[in-house]
Amino acid sequence: IIHQFKNDFPSIKIHFKEGGNEDIIHWIENHEVDLGFLSSCFNEDFEWIPLTEDPLLAVLPPDYMPSDTSVYPLESFNGKTFIISALGTDIDVHRTLDAYEIEPDIQYSAKDDSTIISMVACNLGISILPKLVLDHYDASVVTLPLEPYATRELGIALSSRKMASPATLKFIEYTKAYIRQNR
């Protein structure tokens, strides 16, 4: 999206910041950024533009041999050694575990998804991560859809479309077009 936008509008400067949901929300609240890409946030002070759903997947060691290779039951996480995303970085895993009253044995927490994947690949535990994160790591771990199916909603948060710059609104248009083309 950024590449295409920069090609079409080379005079518009884009400053990119990476962070967890809490970081992004803070930056929007303090007008440090014009918009943020994140999982659905329930902040009444923002406008929310939903873009797409991203499935959550079980992340299992490479030698894991499930009896059912089509899904991984959420209740199977109960009591298992678990590596969780740090609070504030990925709220969707926490929400899913809470919603289904799943209580894994959380022994490790990490902010970085690649750290979680590496730890699972080294048989230190199992985890849940979004599919978009796992698209480039499938060879080092086993991934399976969850049963019941769980997703995160990805979108754009901004203070106000009415107050947004024309460049910000155009970037949102580019983002929506990119999502439509790549579904």
Secondary structure, 3 states (H helix, E strand, C coil): CHHHHHHHCCCCCCCCCCCCHHHHHHHHHCCCCCCEEEECCCCCCCEEEEEEEEEEEEEECCCCCCCCCCCEEHHHHCCCEEEEECCCCCHHHHHHHHHCCCCCEEEEEECCHHHHHHHHHCCCCEEEEEHHHHCCCCCCCEEEEEECCCEEEEEEEECCCCCCCHHHHHHHHHHHHHHHHCC
